[in-house]
Amino acid sequence: MRFAFRFVLILPMLILMGCSSTDKVDVASFGDPPSTLELAEKHNQRVEPLGTLWARISLRAKGAYANGDSYEEQGEGHLQIDKPSKLSITIGKLGETYFAFGANEEDYWSFDLSNADHKTMLIGKLDLATPEKIEALGLPVYPGELIALTGLMPIDLTRAGGTRWADDGKSVGISVPSRWGSFTLWIDPRTSFVVRSQAFDRAGELIATATLSRYKESPVPGYGTVMVPGKIEITNPNDSGWVRIELSEPRSKAIKPRVYQPRKLVRGYRVHETVDLDEVFDDSPTAEPAPETGADD
């Protein structure tokens, strides 16, 4: 079995999901939930000092293929974020990278490096992205909004809706429009931590859910520390499997620009084939050879 391709389908959903069912309580007896302004201001005060995030990650995934065969995999790698729009995730085993996903202000991409004889990259332009194109990467939401669903982006009060209690009465939800639907952040009013995030399509159907827990300190130079989720559990409503990511050594630091430069990564990873998703979905030529390997600029 190829290790990486499963991550192409499930890993980029990582900063979105994790579903849990809880017993309902009579939230009407709780009174009005905290206001959007109150919750958003506390949340924003916590996350705004965090401009970048670097962390080691361990990942475990369990589920089933379309033919019913089950799988369970583990991997290690890195998560790197440069807010508001730059994201890089790498996963591998024994020091070898088998999967990489990223996005910047202009592009989104994924690398399948599991076959040493035929490494591939899929890439597309953000301004040309469609749900059909990103489905090829296993993404349920617009790539430029993935970071927001980690719970580490400020809430835009000019776009946020009202608040409501969760069914279990333990968190309060704030919904914000997204490019292709909406997402809801569920915030624990006692800590101001996002404990769950959910993505919905334009029809209001749930796409994916993530539970965020085990918050830990991330040092921020010149500021102090910011609390970030140390564990992210991911599910998708149409799949009985799950993805579990644990962060270690999170910190804010300068991140090498090349991790957000897909064409430099093509050379560094010695990719054999580049597939332009915009050309594929426009019925144009579907692939081009990777450029000759050479020294980075």
ZADO-1210 file (C-alpha; in nm, 4 decimals, padded with zeros to 6 digits):
<atoms>
<atom x="00.0000" y="00.0000" z="00.0000" code="MET" pos="1"/>
<atom x="00.1170" y="00.3515" z="-00.0656" code="ARG" pos="2"/>
<atom x="00.1603" y="00.5426" z="00.2568" code="PHE" pos="3"/>
<atom x="00.1163" y="00.8941" z="00.1274" code="ALA" pos="4"/>
<atom x="-00.1956" y="00.8917" z="-00.0831" code="PHE" pos="5"/>
<atom x="-00.4239" y="00.8469" z="00.2141" code="ARG" pos="6"/>
<atom x="-00.2884" y="01.1705" z="00.3557" code="PHE" pos="7"/>
<atom x="-00.3665" y="01.3431" z="00.0260" code="VAL" pos="8"/>
<atom x="-00.7270" y="01.2560" z="00.1025" code="LEU" pos="9"/>
<atom x="-00.7420" y="01.3191" z="00.4737" code="ILE" pos="10"/>
<atom x="-00.4513" y="01.5238" z="00.6033" code="LEU" pos="11"/>
<atom x="-00.5343" y="01.8671" z="00.4580" code="PRO" pos="12"/>
<atom x="-00.8631" y="01.8417" z="00.6511" code="MET" pos="13"/>
<atom x="-00.6558" y="01.8376" z="00.9575" code="LEU" pos="14"/>
<atom x="-00.7022" y="02.2170" z="01.0630" code="ILE" pos="15"/>
<atom x="-01.0898" y="02.1585" z="01.0336" code="LEU" pos="16"/>
<atom x="-01.2603" y="01.8745" z="01.2038" code="MET" pos="17"/>
<atom x="-01.3356" y="01.6049" z="01.4703" code="GLY" pos="18"/>
<atom x="-01.6912" y="01.5244" z="01.5597" code="CYS" pos="19"/>
<atom x="-01.8340" y="01.4315" z="01.8947" code="SER" pos="20"/>
<atom x="-02.1850" y="01.3491" z="02.0033" code="SER" pos="21"/>
<atom x="-02.2968" y="01.4501" z="02.3483" code="THR" pos="22"/>
<atom x="-02.6164" y="01.4339" z="02.5475" code="ASP" pos="23"/>
<atom x="-02.8346" y="01.7390" z="02.5084" code="LYS" pos="24"/>
<atom x="-02.9136" y="01.9527" z="02.8102" code="VAL" pos="25"/>
<atom x="-03.1732" y="02.2228" z="02.8664" code="ASP" pos="26"/>
<atom x="-02.9614" y="02.5161" z="02.7528" code="VAL" pos="27"/>
<atom x="-03.2616" y="02.7468" z="02.7887" code="ALA" pos="28"/>
<atom x="-03.2026" y="02.7317" z="03.1636" code="SER" pos="29"/>
<atom x="-02.8545" y="02.8787" z="03.1119" code="PHE" pos="30"/>
<atom x="-02.9806" y="03.2175" z="03.0028" code="GLY" pos="31"/>
<atom x="-02.8344" y="03.4108" z="02.7139" code="ASP" pos="32"/>
<atom x="-02.4894" y="03.3007" z="02.5972" code="PRO" pos="33"/>
<atom x="-02.1982" y="03.5460" z="02.6074" code="PRO" pos="34"/>
<atom x="-02.2204" y="03.7961" z="02.3241" code="SER" pos="35"/>
<atom x="-02.0240" y="03.7768" z="02.0011" code="THR" pos="36"/>
<atom x="-01.8340" y="04.0917" z="02.1011" code="LEU" pos="37"/>
<atom x="-01.7372" y="03.9530" z="02.4404" code="GLU" pos="38"/>
<atom x="-01.6190" y="03.6153" z="02.3122" code="LEU" pos="39"/>
<atom x="-01.4496" y="03.7484" z="01.9996" code="ALA" pos="40"/>
<atom x="-01.2560" y="04.0158" z="02.1865" code="GLU" pos="41"/>
<atom x="-01.1157" y="03.7617" z="02.4335" code="LYS" pos="42"/>
<atom x="-01.0363" y="03.5169" z="02.1556" code="HIS" pos="43"/>
<atom x="-00.8697" y="03.7831" z="01.9421" code="ASN" pos="44"/>
<atom x="-00.6584" y="03.9069" z="02.2317" code="GLN" pos="45"/>
<atom x="-00.5227" y="03.5534" z="02.2695" code="ARG" pos="46"/>
<atom x="-00.4448" y="03.4695" z="01.9060" code="VAL" pos="47"/>
<atom x="-00.3409" y="03.8035" z="01.7549" code="GLU" pos="48"/>
<atom x="00.0143" y="03.7996" z="01.9012" code="PRO" pos="49"/>
<atom x="00.0808" y="03.4673" z="01.7246" code="LEU" pos="50"/>
<atom x="00.2034" y="03.5617" z="01.3781" code="GLY" pos="51"/>
<atom x="00.3737" y="03.2318" z="01.2977" code="THR" pos="52"/>
<atom x="00.3538" y="02.8797" z="01.4354" code="LEU" pos="53"/>
<atom x="00.6074" y="02.5980" z="01.3982" code="TRP" pos="54"/>
<atom x="00.5476" y="02.2575" z="01.5564" code="ALA" pos="55"/>
<atom x="00.6483" y="01.8968" z="01.5268" code="ARG" pos="56"/>
<atom x="00.3466" y="01.6745" z="01.4688" code="ILE" pos="57"/>
<atom x="00.2626" y="01.3092" z="01.5027" code="SER" pos="58"/>
<atom x="-00.0316" y="01.1754" z="01.3101" code="LEU" pos="59"/>
<atom x="-00.2371" y="00.8606" z="01.3361" code="ARG" pos="60"/>
<atom x="-00.5139" y="00.7763" z="01.0919" code="ALA" pos="61"/>
<atom x="-00.7649" y="00.4939" z="01.0942" code="LYS" pos="62"/>
<atom x="-01.0417" y="00.4175" z="00.8470" code="GLY" pos="63"/>
<atom x="-01.1471" y="00.2067" z="00.5526" code="ALA" pos="64"/>
<atom x="-01.0977" y="00.2147" z="00.1769" code="TYR" pos="65"/>
<atom x="-01.3914" y="00.2227" z="-00.0640" code="ALA" pos="66"/>
<atom x="-01.3606" y="-00.1568" z="-00.1055" code="ASN" pos="67"/>
<atom x="-01.4094" y="-00.2077" z="00.2688" code="GLY" pos="68"/>
<atom x="-01.0503" y="-00.2911" z="00.3568" code="ASP" pos="69"/>
<atom x="-00.9401" y="-00.1174" z="00.6740" code="SER" pos="70"/>
<atom x="-00.6150" y="00.0708" z="00.7281" code="TYR" pos="71"/>
<atom x="-00.4285" y="00.2285" z="01.0151" code="GLU" pos="72"/>
<atom x="-00.1231" y="00.4475" z="00.9662" code="GLU" pos="73"/>
<atom x="00.1122" y="00.6626" z="01.1686" code="GLN" pos="74"/>
<atom x="00.3526" y="00.9347" z="01.0633" code="GLY" pos="75"/>
<atom x="00.5558" y="01.2274" z="01.1867" code="GLU" pos="76"/>
<atom x="00.6273" y="01.5670" z="01.0388" code="GLY" pos="77"/>
<atom x="00.5905" y="01.9403" z="01.0796" code="HIS" pos="78"/>
<atom x="00.3179" y="02.2037" z="01.0790" code="LEU" pos="79"/>
<atom x="00.4207" y="02.5554" z="00.9793" code="GLN" pos="80"/>
<atom x="00.1893" y="02.8568" z="00.9639" code="ILE" pos="81"/>
<atom x="00.2584" y="03.2174" z="00.8703" code="ASP" pos="82"/>
<atom x="-00.0653" y="03.4067" z="00.9167" code="LYS" pos="83"/>
<atom x="-00.2868" y="03.4968" z="00.7513" code="PRO" pos="84"/>
<atom x="-00.2435" y="03.2764" z="00.4447" code="SER" pos="85"/>
<atom x="00.0711" y="03.0611" z="00.4437" code="LYS" pos="86"/>
<atom x="00.0492" y="02.6970" z="00.5518" code="LEU" pos="87"/>
<atom x="00.2800" y="02.3961" z="00.5219" code="SER" pos="88"/>
<atom x="00.2265" y="02.0397" z="00.6435" code="ILE" pos="89"/>
<atom x="00.4707" y="01.7543" z="00.5900" code="THR" pos="90"/>
<atom x="00.4279" y="01.3904" z="00.6919" code="ILE" pos="91"/>
<atom x="00.6634" y="01.0954" z="00.6659" code="GLY" pos="92"/>
<atom x="00.8296" y="00.8017" z="00.8347" code="LYS" pos="93"/>
<atom x="01.1822" y="00.7301" z="00.9472" code="LEU" pos="94"/>
<atom x="01.3032" y="01.0727" z="00.8438" code="GLY" pos="95"/>
<atom x="01.1618" y="01.0497" z="00.4890" code="GLU" pos="96"/>
<atom x="00.8864" y="01.2867" z="00.3739" code="THR" pos="97"/>
<atom x="00.6047" y="01.1094" z="00.1905" code="TYR" pos="98"/>
<atom x="00.3408" y="01.3816" z="00.1790" code="PHE" pos="99"/>
<atom x="00.3460" y="01.7611" z="00.1763" code="ALA" pos="100"/>
<atom x="00.0630" y="02.0111" z="00.1515" code="PHE" pos="101"/>
<atom x="00.0789" y="02.3876" z="00.1408" code="GLY" pos="102"/>
<atom x="-00.0791" y="02.7165" z="00.0462" code="ALA" pos="103"/>
<atom x="00.0320" y="03.0765" z="00.0116" code="ASN" pos="104"/>
<atom x="-00.1297" y="03.3996" z="-00.1071" code="GLU" pos="105"/>
<atom x="-00.1563" y="03.2723" z="-00.4668" code="GLU" pos="106"/>
<atom x="-00.1343" y="02.8916" z="-00.4858" code="ASP" pos="107"/>
<atom x="-00.2287" y="02.5695" z="-00.3106" code="TYR" pos="108"/>
<atom x="-00.0535" y="02.2368" z="-00.3680" code="TRP" pos="109"/>
<atom x="00.0174" y="01.8843" z="-00.2498" code="SER" pos="110"/>
<atom x="00.3124" y="01.6509" z="-00.3079" code="PHE" pos="111"/>
<atom x="00.2928" y="01.2717" z="-00.3243" code="ASP" pos="112"/>
<atom x="00.6499" y="01.1547" z="-00.2643" code="LEU" pos="113"/>
<atom x="00.5734" y="00.7948" z="-00.1689" code="SER" pos="114"/>
<atom x="00.7033" y="00.6507" z="-00.4967" code="ASN" pos="115"/>
<atom x="01.0715" y="00.7394" z="-00.5310" code="ALA" pos="116"/>
<atom x="01.0526" y="00.6677" z="-00.9048" code="ASP" pos="117"/>
<atom x="00.7540" y="00.8918" z="-00.9735" code="HIS" pos="118"/>
<atom x="00.7029" y="01.1843" z="-00.7357" code="LYS" pos="119"/>
<atom x="00.4140" y="01.4133" z="-00.8227" code="THR" pos="120"/>
<atom x="00.2767" y="01.7537" z="-00.7336" code="MET" pos="121"/>
<atom x="-00.0778" y="01.8863" z="-00.7776" code="LEU" pos="122"/>
<atom x="-00.1079" y="02.2654" z="-00.7863" code="ILE" pos="123"/>
<atom x="-00.3740" y="02.5271" z="-00.8486" code="GLY" pos="124"/>
<atom x="-00.4298" y="02.9029" z="-00.8262" code="LYS" pos="125"/>
<atom x="-00.6349" y="03.0222" z="-00.5308" code="LEU" pos="126"/>
<atom x="-00.8315" y="03.2702" z="-00.7379" code="ASP" pos="127"/>
<atom x="-00.9308" y="02.9869" z="-00.9752" code="LEU" pos="128"/>
<atom x="-01.0089" y="02.7304" z="-00.7044" code="ALA" pos="129"/>
<atom x="-01.3422" y="02.5504" z="-00.7147" code="THR" pos="130"/>
<atom x="-01.4877" y="02.2794" z="-00.4899" code="PRO" pos="131"/>
<atom x="-01.4295" y="02.0265" z="-00.7685" code="GLU" pos="132"/>
<atom x="-01.0618" y="02.1142" z="-00.7976" code="LYS" pos="133"/>
<atom x="-00.9823" y="02.1020" z="-00.4290" code="ILE" pos="134"/>
<atom x="-01.1657" y="01.7714" z="-00.3970" code="GLU" pos="135"/>
<atom x="-00.8744" y="01.6258" z="-00.5946" code="ALA" pos="136"/>
<atom x="-00.6582" y="01.7105" z="-00.2924" code="LEU" pos="137"/>
<atom x="-00.9141" y="01.5911" z="-00.0388" code="GLY" pos="138"/>
<atom x="-00.9839" y="01.9447" z="00.0841" code="LEU" pos="139"/>
<atom x="-01.3351" y="02.0187" z="00.2089" code="PRO" pos="140"/>
<atom x="-01.2926" y="02.3980" z="00.2202" code="VAL" pos="141"/>
<atom x="-01.1308" y="02.6794" z="00.0287" code="TYR" pos="142"/>
<atom x="-00.7536" y="02.6395" z="00.0847" code="PRO" pos="143"/>
<atom x="-00.7101" y="03.0028" z="00.1851" code="GLY" pos="144"/>
<atom x="-00.9400" y="02.9474" z="00.4844" code="GLU" pos="145"/>
<atom x="-00.7746" y="02.6416" z="00.6342" code="LEU" pos="146"/>
<atom x="-00.5803" y="02.8395" z="00.8935" code="ILE" pos="147"/>
<atom x="-00.8973" y="03.0081" z="01.0195" code="ALA" pos="148"/>
<atom x="-01.0437" y="02.6684" z="01.1028" code="LEU" pos="149"/>
<atom x="-00.7528" y="02.5868" z="01.3346" code="THR" pos="150"/>
<atom x="-00.8980" y="02.8395" z="01.5762" code="GLY" pos="151"/>
<atom x="-00.5824" y="03.0510" z="01.5580" code="LEU" pos="152"/>
<atom x="-00.7131" y="03.3368" z="01.3441" code="MET" pos="153"/>
<atom x="-00.8912" y="03.6445" z="01.4841" code="PRO" pos="154"/>
<atom x="-01.2674" y="03.6604" z="01.4411" code="ILE" pos="155"/>
<atom x="-01.3829" y="03.9392" z="01.2092" code="ASP" pos="156"/>
<atom x="-01.6567" y="04.1124" z="01.4059" code="LEU" pos="157"/>
<atom x="-01.7913" y="04.2780" z="01.0910" code="THR" pos="158"/>
<atom x="-01.8809" y="03.9343" z="00.9492" code="ARG" pos="159"/>
<atom x="-01.9609" y="03.7272" z="01.2589" code="ALA" pos="160"/>
<atom x="-02.3143" y="03.6269" z="01.3448" code="GLY" pos="161"/>
<atom x="-02.4765" y="03.5909" z="01.6844" code="GLY" pos="162"/>
<atom x="-02.3910" y="03.3344" z="01.9502" code="THR" pos="163"/>
<atom x="-02.5686" y="03.0183" z="02.0651" code="ARG" pos="164"/>
<atom x="-02.5097" y="02.7484" z="02.3235" code="TRP" pos="165"/>
<atom x="-02.3905" y="02.4065" z="02.2086" code="ALA" pos="166"/>
<atom x="-02.6314" y="02.1215" z="02.2754" code="ASP" pos="167"/>
<atom x="-02.4214" y="02.0093" z="02.5716" code="ASP" pos="168"/>
<atom x="-02.4067" y="02.3604" z="02.7167" code="GLY" pos="169"/>
<atom x="-02.0289" y="02.3532" z="02.7417" code="LYS" pos="170"/>
<atom x="-01.9391" y="02.5902" z="02.4571" code="SER" pos="171"/>
<atom x="-02.0781" y="02.8794" z="02.2604" code="VAL" pos="172"/>
<atom x="-02.0815" y="02.8924" z="01.8795" code="GLY" pos="173"/>
<atom x="-01.9997" y="03.1847" z="01.6525" code="ILE" pos="174"/>
<atom x="-02.0601" y="03.1427" z="01.2789" code="SER" pos="175"/>
<atom x="-01.8771" y="03.3339" z="01.0066" code="VAL" pos="176"/>
<atom x="-01.9369" y="03.3233" z="00.6284" code="PRO" pos="177"/>
<atom x="-01.6717" y="03.1431" z="00.4255" code="SER" pos="178"/>
<atom x="-01.5892" y="03.1447" z="00.0555" code="ARG" pos="179"/>
<atom x="-01.8091" y="02.8431" z="-00.0174" code="TRP" pos="180"/>
<atom x="-02.0346" y="02.8269" z="00.2872" code="GLY" pos="181"/>
<atom x="-01.9646" y="02.9000" z="00.6513" code="SER" pos="182"/>
<atom x="-01.7746" y="02.7782" z="00.9487" code="PHE" pos="183"/>
<atom x="-01.8576" y="02.7773" z="01.3191" code="THR" pos="184"/>
<atom x="-01.6100" y="02.8123" z="01.6016" code="LEU" pos="185"/>
<atom x="-01.7254" y="02.6654" z="01.9339" code="TRP" pos="186"/>
<atom x="-01.5581" y="02.8511" z="02.2205" code="ILE" pos="187"/>
<atom x="-01.5373" y="02.7497" z="02.5850" code="ASP" pos="188"/>
<atom x="-01.6517" y="03.0701" z="02.7608" code="PRO" pos="189"/>
<atom x="-01.4440" y="02.9856" z="03.0687" code="ARG" pos="190"/>
<atom x="-01.1116" y="02.9728" z="02.8846" code="THR" pos="191"/>
<atom x="-01.1842" y="03.1490" z="02.5531" code="SER" pos="192"/>
<atom x="-01.0268" y="02.8470" z="02.3779" code="PHE" pos="193"/>
<atom x="-01.1804" y="02.7126" z="02.0570" code="VAL" pos="194"/>
<atom x="-01.2768" y="02.3549" z="02.1427" code="VAL" pos="195"/>
<atom x="-01.4397" y="02.2601" z="01.8139" code="ARG" pos="196"/>
<atom x="-01.4572" y="02.3945" z="01.4599" code="SER" pos="197"/>
<atom x="-01.7018" y="02.2935" z="01.1903" code="GLN" pos="198"/>
<atom x="-01.7154" y="02.3613" z="00.8167" code="ALA" pos="199"/>
<atom x="-02.0471" y="02.3768" z="00.6257" code="PHE" pos="200"/>
<atom x="-02.1193" y="02.3989" z="00.2549" code="ASP" pos="201"/>
<atom x="-02.3504" y="02.6518" z="00.0886" code="ARG" pos="202"/>
<atom x="-02.6512" y="02.4302" z="00.1573" code="ALA" pos="203"/>
<atom x="-02.5708" y="02.4276" z="00.5274" code="GLY" pos="204"/>
<atom x="-02.4589" y="02.0639" z="00.5246" code="GLU" pos="205"/>
<atom x="-02.1764" y="01.9729" z="00.7623" code="LEU" pos="206"/>
<atom x="-01.8546" y="01.8985" z="00.5732" code="ILE" pos="207"/>
<atom x="-01.6088" y="01.8303" z="00.8532" code="ALA" pos="208"/>
<atom x="-01.5517" y="01.8804" z="01.2242" code="THR" pos="209"/>
<atom x="-01.2402" y="01.9088" z="01.4417" code="ALA" pos="210"/>
<atom x="-01.2081" y="01.8912" z="01.8166" code="THR" pos="211"/>
<atom x="-00.9220" y="02.0979" z="01.9541" code="LEU" pos="212"/>
<atom x="-00.7872" y="02.0073" z="02.2957" code="SER" pos="213"/>
<atom x="-00.4818" y="01.9745" z="02.5219" code="ARG" pos="214"/>
<atom x="-00.3884" y="02.3370" z="02.4752" code="TYR" pos="215"/>
<atom x="-00.0238" y="02.4125" z="02.5410" code="LYS" pos="216"/>
<atom x="00.2018" y="02.7146" z="02.5523" code="GLU" pos="217"/>
<atom x="00.3681" y="02.8419" z="02.2366" code="SER" pos="218"/>
<atom x="00.6457" y="03.0941" z="02.3096" code="PRO" pos="219"/>
<atom x="00.6212" y="03.4190" z="02.1114" code="VAL" pos="220"/>
<atom x="00.9394" y="03.6299" z="02.1049" code="PRO" pos="221"/>
<atom x="00.8883" y="03.9708" z="02.2599" code="GLY" pos="222"/>
<atom x="00.5442" y="03.8824" z="02.3926" code="TYR" pos="223"/>
<atom x="00.5358" y="03.5778" z="02.6169" code="GLY" pos="224"/>
<atom x="00.3265" y="03.2733" z="02.5332" code="THR" pos="225"/>
<atom x="00.0075" y="03.1972" z="02.3416" code="VAL" pos="226"/>
<atom x="-00.2000" y="02.8888" z="02.4090" code="MET" pos="227"/>
<atom x="-00.2454" y="02.6673" z="02.1007" code="VAL" pos="228"/>
<atom x="-00.4229" y="02.3319" z="02.0574" code="PRO" pos="229"/>
<atom x="-00.1905" y="02.0404" z="02.1282" code="GLY" pos="230"/>
<atom x="-00.4302" y="01.7811" z="01.9896" code="LYS" pos="231"/>
<atom x="-00.6620" y="01.7880" z="01.6893" code="ILE" pos="232"/>
<atom x="-00.9023" y="01.5010" z="01.6217" code="GLU" pos="233"/>
<atom x="-01.0580" y="01.4959" z="01.2783" code="ILE" pos="234"/>
<atom x="-01.3666" y="01.3315" z="01.1377" code="THR" pos="235"/>
<atom x="-01.5800" y="01.3766" z="00.8308" code="ASN" pos="236"/>
<atom x="-01.9531" y="01.3051" z="00.8459" code="PRO" pos="237"/>
<atom x="-01.9359" y="01.0435" z="00.5680" code="ASN" pos="238"/>
<atom x="-01.6470" y="00.8430" z="00.7143" code="ASP" pos="239"/>
<atom x="-01.6249" y="00.6234" z="01.0234" code="SER" pos="240"/>
<atom x="-01.2493" y="00.6735" z="01.0407" code="GLY" pos="241"/>
<atom x="-01.0534" y="00.9474" z="01.2090" code="TRP" pos="242"/>
<atom x="-00.7292" y="01.1425" z="01.2017" code="VAL" pos="243"/>
<atom x="-00.5486" y="01.2405" z="01.5197" code="ARG" pos="244"/>
<atom x="-00.2709" y="01.4996" z="01.5199" code="ILE" pos="245"/>
<atom x="-00.0634" y="01.5889" z="01.8214" code="GLU" pos="246"/>
<atom x="00.1621" y="01.8949" z="01.8308" code="LEU" pos="247"/>
<atom x="00.4882" y="01.9076" z="02.0218" code="SER" pos="248"/>
<atom x="00.7334" y="02.1914" z="02.0780" code="GLU" pos="249"/>
<atom x="00.5011" y="02.4566" z="01.9294" code="PRO" pos="250"/>
<atom x="00.6581" y="02.7983" z="01.9014" code="ARG" pos="251"/>
<atom x="00.6467" y="03.1173" z="01.7022" code="SER" pos="252"/>
<atom x="00.9609" y="03.1726" z="01.4979" code="LYS" pos="253"/>
<atom x="01.0833" y="03.2864" z="01.1594" code="ALA" pos="254"/>
<atom x="01.0006" y="03.0214" z="00.8982" code="ILE" pos="255"/>
<atom x="01.2097" y="02.9597" z="00.5884" code="LYS" pos="256"/>
<atom x="01.0343" y="03.1177" z="00.2877" code="PRO" pos="257"/>
<atom x="01.1019" y="02.8134" z="00.0655" code="ARG" pos="258"/>
<atom x="00.8428" y="02.5999" z="00.2477" code="VAL" pos="259"/>
<atom x="00.5773" y="02.8267" z="00.0938" code="TYR" pos="260"/>
<atom x="00.7361" y="02.8314" z="-00.2535" code="GLN" pos="261"/>
<atom x="00.6058" y="02.5274" z="-00.4437" code="PRO" pos="262"/>
<atom x="00.8341" y="02.5642" z="-00.7434" code="ARG" pos="263"/>
<atom x="01.1414" y="02.5567" z="-00.5233" code="LYS" pos="264"/>
<atom x="00.9973" y="02.2544" z="-00.3443" code="LEU" pos="265"/>
<atom x="00.9583" y="02.0794" z="-00.6794" code="VAL" pos="266"/>
<atom x="01.3335" y="02.1012" z="-00.7261" code="ARG" pos="267"/>
<atom x="01.4144" y="02.0133" z="-00.3673" code="GLY" pos="268"/>
<atom x="01.1915" y="01.7055" z="-00.3680" code="TYR" pos="269"/>
<atom x="01.3089" y="01.6058" z="-00.7201" code="ARG" pos="270"/>
<atom x="00.9526" y="01.5799" z="-00.8475" code="VAL" pos="271"/>
<atom x="00.8978" y="01.3955" z="-01.1755" code="HIS" pos="272"/>
<atom x="00.5536" y="01.5287" z="-01.2708" code="GLU" pos="273"/>
<atom x="00.3597" y="01.8473" z="-01.1991" code="THR" pos="274"/>
<atom x="-00.0176" y="01.8433" z="-01.2524" code="VAL" pos="275"/>
<atom x="-00.1853" y="02.1819" z="-01.2935" code="ASP" pos="276"/>
<atom x="-00.5387" y="02.1430" z="-01.1585" code="LEU" pos="277"/>
<atom x="-00.6589" y="02.4513" z="-01.3433" code="ASP" pos="278"/>
<atom x="-00.5473" y="02.3033" z="-01.6740" code="GLU" pos="279"/>
<atom x="-00.6968" y="01.9634" z="-01.5901" code="VAL" pos="280"/>
<atom x="-01.0388" y="02.1080" z="-01.5169" code="PHE" pos="281"/>
<atom x="-01.0243" y="02.3306" z="-01.8252" code="ASP" pos="282"/>
<atom x="-00.9595" y="02.0256" z="-02.0462" code="ASP" pos="283"/>
<atom x="-00.6119" y="02.1542" z="-02.1248" code="SER" pos="284"/>
<atom x="-00.2862" y="01.9544" z="-02.1121" code="PRO" pos="285"/>
<atom x="-00.2829" y="01.7809" z="-01.7762" code="THR" pos="286"/>
<atom x="00.0806" y="01.7538" z="-01.6819" code="ALA" pos="287"/>
<atom x="00.4263" y="01.8882" z="-01.7457" code="GLU" pos="288"/>
<atom x="00.7716" y="01.7557" z="-01.6613" code="PRO" pos="289"/>
<atom x="00.9278" y="01.8938" z="-01.3469" code="ALA" pos="290"/>
<atom x="01.2105" y="02.1431" z="-01.4042" code="PRO" pos="291"/>
<atom x="01.5670" y="02.0208" z="-01.3976" code="GLU" pos="292"/>
<atom x="01.7025" y="01.9789" z="-01.0473" code="THR" pos="293"/>
<atom x="01.9347" y="02.2609" z="-00.9571" code="GLY" pos="294"/>
<atom x="02.0532" y="02.4813" z="-00.6775" code="ALA" pos="295"/>
<atom x="01.7947" y="02.6951" z="-00.5041" code="ASP" pos="296"/>
<atom x="01.7945" y="03.0659" z="-00.5784" code="ASP" pos="297"/>
</atoms>
